[in-house]
Amino acid sequence: MPVTIITGFLGSGKTTLLNQILQNKDKLKIAVLVNEFGDINIDEKLLISVDSDMIDLGNGCICCTINDGFVNTVYQVLEREEKVDYLVVETTGLADPLPIILTFLSTELKFLTRLDSIITVVDAAAFDAEHFDSDAALSQIRYGDLVLLNKIDLATKNKISELKAFIEDTKPGFRILESEYGQVPLPLILDIGLTQTDNYQTDISEFRRNKSAFNNHLETDGFNFVSFESDLPFQLEKLEHFLSEQLSSNVFRAKGILWFQESPSRHIFQLSGPRYDLQADDWTTQPKNELVFIGRNLDKSLIKQQLKDCLVDLVINKEFSLPNLPS
Ligand SMILES: Nc1nc2c(ncn2[C@@H]2O[C@H](COP(=O)(O)OP(=O)(O)OP(=O)(O)O)[C@@H](O)[C@H]2O)c(=O)[nH]1
């Protein structure tokens, strides 16, 4: 079974690319493994055509969380009655992809899978020479086989040229594609046979000798997260005030599913760097708020309190009642 690993920094557009792949996969049965930083898996909820049962292949897609049992999870995919044609693995934005690459190249998986390519998604507007002060961001470029320079709609021509020069310097001859919202023809990114196992021989020997040393590569570069859940809705104005006036500049990325007192819709919240947006769709479950904030040195209790303060005030809103829920 061919395998593609999608890596790239927080908010660069990995899940967006994955959705493009799932939308355009045609008859290909693609299994998807998503790996999230934080204890609430928002990505799973944002992936199209993912059944709430994560191991249900009914719609041609599996979504699981990678954990210690990663090899076992891949086995589960391989053992499915309905044959899977292709596996795509999305790493967290803070992961060094090397341990996952080596897992495919040096465990039993090497007899059962073929690592096709590692795609590094880069935010063309946000990526800079400091690489967000993150070793993982550099590693993602170093170990990629192909860079998808995404969000070109937000980047100037100069910025794009600078980035290309930087990437070319880091890894001469690197294949670079440009994209907006991850839109790129699938034959350019799937089954392209770019991963050269020979390049990893030293790492493979080292990995076999001492796997735990490589697990340390999955350190989080000093990033931490705050998650927040609530069965009460937010007040829109208060949350907007919090996001624009109070949110710590240490927050780098946030995402979530939001419920507002003022709206019967479910809102998908995405914050990446200085931008955030809210997109409405329909609830298919009991409404609730689920959010994750990712950044450096976050004051967890302050952020949680600030979010609590944005919730509907039941004493003032006596007339507030729960919306009609889907049965
Ligand atoms: N303007 C613009 N926005 C984009 C583009 N691609 C993705 N986005 C937006 O960027 C935000 C982050 O995209 P995701 O696909 O969730 O990024 P990710 O890499 O999966 O993020 P993490 O899960 O944090 O690692 C979302 O709001 C996307 O809609 C693009 O090409 N242009």
The ligand as an SDF file (V2000), in Angstrom:
LIG
                    3D

 32 34  0  0  0  0  0  0  0  0999 V2000
   -6.1410   32.4890    2.4280 N   0  0  0  0  0  0  0  0  0  0  0  0
   -5.8560   31.1770    2.4820 C   0  0  0  0  0  0  0  0  0  0  0  0
   -6.1910   30.4680    3.5810 N   0  0  0  0  0  0  0  0  0  0  0  0
   -5.8980   29.1520    3.5920 C   0  0  0  0  0  0  0  0  0  0  0  0
   -5.2580   28.4920    2.5240 C   0  0  0  0  0  0  0  0  0  0  0  0
   -5.0890   27.1860    2.8300 N   0  0  0  0  0  0  0  0  0  0  0  0
   -5.6250   27.0360    4.0760 C   0  0  0  0  0  0  0  0  0  0  0  0
   -6.1150   28.2060    4.5400 N   0  0  0  0  0  0  0  0  0  0  0  0
   -6.7680   28.4790    5.8420 C   0  0  0  0  0  0  0  0  0  0  0  0
   -5.7470   28.3920    6.8560 O   0  0  0  0  0  0  0  0  0  0  0  0
   -6.3000   27.8940    8.0810 C   0  0  0  0  0  0  0  0  0  0  0  0
   -5.4820   26.6810    8.5620 C   0  0  0  0  0  0  0  0  0  0  0  0
   -5.6270   25.6370    7.6070 O   0  0  0  0  0  0  0  0  0  0  0  0
   -5.4950   24.0980    8.0220 P   0  0  0  0  0  0  0  0  0  0  0  0
   -5.6440   23.3020    6.7870 O   0  0  0  0  0  0  0  0  0  0  0  0
   -6.4020   23.8040    9.1660 O   0  0  0  0  0  0  0  0  0  0  0  0
   -4.0020   24.0610    8.5370 O   0  0  0  0  0  0  0  0  0  0  0  0
   -3.2000   22.8530    9.2360 P   0  0  0  0  0  0  0  0  0  0  0  0
   -1.8470   22.8460    8.6460 O   0  0  0  0  0  0  0  0  0  0  0  0
   -3.9880   21.5820    9.1530 O   0  0  0  0  0  0  0  0  0  0  0  0
   -3.1710   23.3740   10.7360 O   0  0  0  0  0  0  0  0  0  0  0  0
   -2.7570   22.5440   12.0830 P   0  0  0  0  0  0  0  0  0  0  0  0
   -3.8120   21.5110   12.2460 O   0  0  0  0  0  0  0  0  0  0  0  0
   -2.7660   23.5870   13.1330 O   0  0  0  0  0  0  0  0  0  0  0  0
   -1.4130   22.0090   11.8910 O   0  0  0  0  0  0  0  0  0  0  0  0
   -7.7600   27.5520    7.7610 C   0  0  0  0  0  0  0  0  0  0  0  0
   -8.5620   28.6500    8.1600 O   0  0  0  0  0  0  0  0  0  0  0  0
   -7.7750   27.4140    6.2410 C   0  0  0  0  0  0  0  0  0  0  0  0
   -9.0350   27.7050    5.6610 O   0  0  0  0  0  0  0  0  0  0  0  0
   -4.9010   29.2820    1.3550 C   0  0  0  0  0  0  0  0  0  0  0  0
   -4.2960   28.8280    0.3790 O   0  0  0  0  0  0  0  0  0  0  0  0
   -5.2130   30.6060    1.4120 N   0  0  0  0  0  0  0  0  0  0  0  0
  1  2  1  0
  2  3  2  0
  2 32  1  0
  3  4  1  0
  4  5  2  0
  4  8  1  0
  5  6  1  0
  5 30  1  0
  6  7  2  0
  7  8  1  0
  8  9  1  0
  9 10  1  0
  9 28  1  0
 10 11  1  0
 11 12  1  0
 11 26  1  0
 12 13  1  0
 13 14  1  0
 14 15  2  0
 14 16  1  0
 14 17  1  0
 17 18  1  0
 18 19  2  0
 18 20  1  0
 18 21  1  0
 21 22  1  0
 22 23  2  0
 22 24  1  0
 22 25  1  0
 26 27  1  0
 26 28  1  0
 28 29  1  0
 30 31  2  0
 30 32  1  0
M  END
$$$$
